[in-house]
Amino acid sequence: MSENSLYVKDEVIPGKIWRRFVASLIDHAILIVLMIPTSNLLGSFFNLRDVPLEQGGELPREIYLLMIAMTISFTALVYFYFTFFHVVKGATPGKMAMGLRVVVVPDGGNIGPLRSFVREVIGKTISGFLFIGFIVMLLRKDHRALHDLIARTHVISNSDS
């Protein structure tokens, strides 16, 4: 059986919602672990030990700069993580653990870098707004979320499980 045969033969087995949820938990746990050294590195770069905390509620400028740097680096890490694994492996570690993969609609091919990036940045930003993208997934028989529809992708199961 070829890698794309599940999709090409119209016998697609959509990724079950609970599997997608558990895969997301696994991926986010991995990302938290990856963020620890990133935050330590940024913290040492900004060297906040010698920055006096002002009385009266105002935080020092260095703290704001650190928060901006952490937000930018964590956002980049998240987008890189999902884009990299979807392009290279067809699935993130969480999806692999749950027997899922992301394919292109309608041919079932591998997802490319631009499509993966669009799926993550544009699609999930829109999907995250009031969870509308995930509500779409609950309402659709094929369990495609809004970010899947935007990027023309589908999360499918690798097996009948």
Secondary structure, 3 states (H helix, E strand, C coil): CCCCHHHHCCCCCECCHHHHHHHHHHHHHHHHHHHHHHHHHHHHHHCHHHCCCCCCCCCCHHHHHHHHHHHHHHHHHHHHHHHHHHHHCCCCHHHHHCCEEEEECCCCCECCHHHHHHHHHHHHHHHHHHHHHHHHHHHCCCCCCHHHHHHCEEEEECCCC
